[in-house]
Amino acid sequence: MIKKPISLDIAIQETRKRFNQIPPSLRPKKNKRPAGRRSEEEATALARSVYYSVKKAEEEGYIQKNSGGYRMLWTAVQK
């Protein structure tokens, strides 16, 4: 049984409408995440790792830059 596709905007509006019908006392609480889980050195190392991984994927053809942004591919495109 396949459902027909719907617009993401319509789905978000319907979800918000249903959420607002629930009394505030029954809604899930929005807790804040604790800040500072990583040390400064860990955060810097993570940022560098992500930067070089993206650069490598771009060089190998897994990420392509388009006029509207970037496109990720499962198989590398030969340059």
C-alpha contacts under 8 A as a table, 3 or more apart, distances in Angstrom:
res1	aa1	res2	aa2	distance
6	I	10	I	7.14
6	I	11	A	7.07
7	S	10	I	5.28
7	S	11	A	6.35
8	L	11	A	5.04
8	L	12	I	6.19
9	D	12	I	5.18
9	D	13	Q	6.24
10	I	13	Q	5.11
10	I	14	E	6.18
11	A	14	E	5.18
11	A	15	T	6.17
12	I	15	T	5.12
12	I	16	R	6.18
13	Q	16	R	5.16
13	Q	17	K	6.13
14	E	17	K	5.04
14	E	18	R	6.22
15	T	18	R	5.18
15	T	19	F	6.06
16	R	19	F	4.95
16	R	20	N	6.09
17	K	20	N	5.25
17	K	21	Q	6.47
18	R	21	Q	5.18
18	R	22	I	6.95
19	F	22	I	5.53
19	F	27	R	7.84
20	N	23	P	7.32
22	I	26	L	6.62
22	I	27	R	6.64
23	P	26	L	5.59
23	P	27	R	6.68
24	P	27	R	5.19
34	P	37	R	7.05
36	G	39	S	6.83
38	R	41	E	7.94
38	R	42	E	5.76
38	R	43	A	5.96
39	S	42	E	5.18
39	S	43	A	6.21
40	E	43	A	5.18
40	E	44	T	6.20
41	E	44	T	5.18
41	E	45	A	6.12
42	E	45	A	5.07
42	E	46	L	6.06
43	A	46	L	5.12
43	A	47	A	6.17
44	T	47	A	5.13
44	T	48	R	6.20
45	A	48	R	5.18
45	A	49	S	6.09
46	L	49	S	5.05
46	L	50	V	6.20
47	A	50	V	5.24
47	A	51	Y	6.15
48	R	51	Y	5.04
48	R	52	Y	6.18
49	S	52	Y	5.36
49	S	53	S	6.03
50	V	53	S	5.08
50	V	54	V	6.12
51	Y	54	V	5.36
51	Y	55	K	6.24
52	Y	55	K	4.96
52	Y	56	K	6.03
53	S	56	K	5.12
53	S	57	A	6.14
54	V	57	A	5.05
54	V	58	E	6.06
54	V	63	I	7.75
55	K	58	E	5.06
55	K	59	E	6.21
56	K	59	E	5.07
56	K	60	E	6.14
57	A	60	E	5.11
57	A	61	G	6.11
57	A	62	Y	5.08
57	A	63	I	5.77
58	E	61	G	5.21
58	E	62	Y	5.80
58	E	63	I	4.62
58	E	64	Q	6.32
59	E	62	Y	7.76
59	E	63	I	7.94
60	E	63	I	7.88
60	E	76	A	6.32
60	E	77	V	7.51
60	E	78	Q	7.64
61	G	64	Q	6.44
61	G	73	L	7.92
61	G	75	T	7.98
61	G	76	A	4.62
61	G	77	V	4.75
61	G	78	Q	6.32
61	G	79	K	6.91
62	Y	72	M	5.88
62	Y	73	L	5.03
62	Y	74	W	6.61
62	Y	75	T	6.32
62	Y	76	A	4.61
62	Y	77	V	6.61
63	I	70	Y	6.72
63	I	71	R	5.69
63	I	72	M	4.60
63	I	73	L	6.17
64	Q	70	Y	5.63
64	Q	71	R	5.15
64	Q	72	M	6.48
64	Q	73	L	7.93
65	K	69	G	5.95
65	K	70	Y	4.46
65	K	71	R	6.34
66	N	69	G	5.15
66	N	70	Y	5.45
66	N	71	R	6.89
73	L	76	A	6.58
